[in-house]
Amino acid sequence: MNNVTVGEIKRGQEIGKENGSKYIWSTCIDCGKERWVKLSKGKPMWLRCKECATKNPEWKAKIIQTKKQNHIK
């Protein structure tokens, strides 16, 4: 996305999501990839991107455990 600054917060509809939840433009703590992350209680729900989360065995186990809930912890 153009002209987006890390830490910028927008509603889902503003960034092409179907819901009105708030999202923050955030960086992955492992690889630095920038992406939109849903906010929960004012903080990003995920600190790692999906690619980095699946590389780490501990995180991969959490993904498998939570797939029934359709999200990554």
Buried (B, 14 or more C-beta within 10 A) or exposed (E): EEEEEEEBEBEBEEEEBEEEEBBBBBBBEBEEEBBBBBBEEEEBBBBBBBEBBBEEEEBEEEBEEEEEEEEBE
